[in-house]
Amino acid sequence: LPGMALTATVHDMTCWLTPEFHTAANIKADKRFAERILTRADGLISVSENTRQDAIRLLNIKPEKIVTIHSGVPPSFFDVTAADAGRVRARLNLDKPFILHVGTVEPRKNLDALLDAYLLLPESVRADVELVFAGPMGWAASTTSKRILSGLPGVRYLGYVPEKDLPGLTKAATVFAYPSLYEGFGFPVAQAMAAGVPLLTSNNSCLPEISGDSAVHVDPRSPAAIRDGLDKLLTSESLRAEKSAIGIAKAQEYRWDRCAESSWRFFEQFA
């Protein structure tokens, strides 16, 4: 309409970069949105600099039309306490230390490699720690879902966990593992940082940008590399403490008030 500005947010470019991990309907919807909105917008917000560069390259968007504004993490992840973690741990019968992954079970999350890595851990380490998956069963390959649900020793699947319990569950983890094959922002990573949980994540896409020095970064396509990273974190209390402190400090960048202030300044230019 005359006198009206069109803006939008770019969350990721996975339907272009990793179409094999999406349904045909997802790809069709994303490409229609790009054609009708993103390429015509007067201004765009990208949730990470990595996604911004992908959008410029893949959609031929002029760099001056798209800015990076990181997403925000709910205050409940910053404010979660050990007592909150204890209550969730008791409710879900999580008696042992555990490695946690949060997210929909889908191919891009690379959960087969995480399972392989866990099973490759030295028996002396694996005997004392569980691998816990939290999140709904999405469009994962049937082999992946069957493995997660098969009763492998030490592997727990919690299914969907209510939002109110996620901060406590995250805080209760010994290590948060997120070896995704591609992310636009990676909310679970930022949430784990805010909760002060040591982090293992991938060395690709936006994940080094979002996690900074708070994480052990690994090649997600190598179960051995994931295994080595997990082993390093699980066997070194001092490394976990170091990564936890760095993550808490880095996560201050992802408070919603900072996101809102930057977004307000972005929208003001169109007022």
C-alpha positions, 0 to 999 in steps of 0.5 A: 500500500502507498505510504506503508513499509514492508518488513520481515524477519529471516530465521534461517535459510535451511530450506535452501541449504539443507532441503534434504532435512525438510518436508516438501510442504516446508520447502514450498512454504518458505520459498513462497514466503521469500518470493512474496515477502523477503525479496520485496521487503523494504527492510529485514531483520536476521536473527544471526549474522550467519543467516544474514550472509546466507540471505544476501547470497541466496536471495540476492538481497541488498546488504543495506536492507538487512540487519542482524538482531539476535533473538531473545531468551526468556527471563526464566532461563536466566533466573532458574535456580538449583532448587528449580532444577531439583524439582524437575529432576525429581518429577522426571525421575532423573537420578543420575547426571545427564547429557541433555538435548532439547528440540524436535526430533528431526533429521537436521538435529543430527541425533543419530550421531549424538547417539553414536557418540554417547555409545562410543564414550568410555564405559567408565564415563557412560556408566555414570551419565545418561543421555536425555532427549526432550522434545516432540517426535517430528519428522525424524527417520523411522530408524532414528526414532526407533533407536531413541525409543529402543531402550538403549542403556542410559538413553532416556526419551522424555517427549514433549516437556512443558515450557514451564519445566524447560528452564529447570530441566536445562539447569539440571543437565551436566552438559547440554549437547546440540550437534545440529547440522545447521541452525539459523539462531539455535534457541536451545543453545542460547537457553543453555548458556543463560542457565549456566550449563556447559555446552557442546555444539557444532562448528557450523552455521551460526552456532560458533557466533551464538555460543562464542567461547562458552562451548566445545565446538565439534564437527557434527558429522563425526561421532568420534569428534562429538564423543571426544568433546563430551568426554572432555566436558564430562571428565573435567569439572574445571572446564565445565565451570569455565564454560558455564561462566563464559556462557552466562556472560555471553547470554546477556546479549540475548536478553529480550530487552536488548532485542526489543531495543534494537528492533525498535530502532530498526522500525523507527526508520520506517515510521 
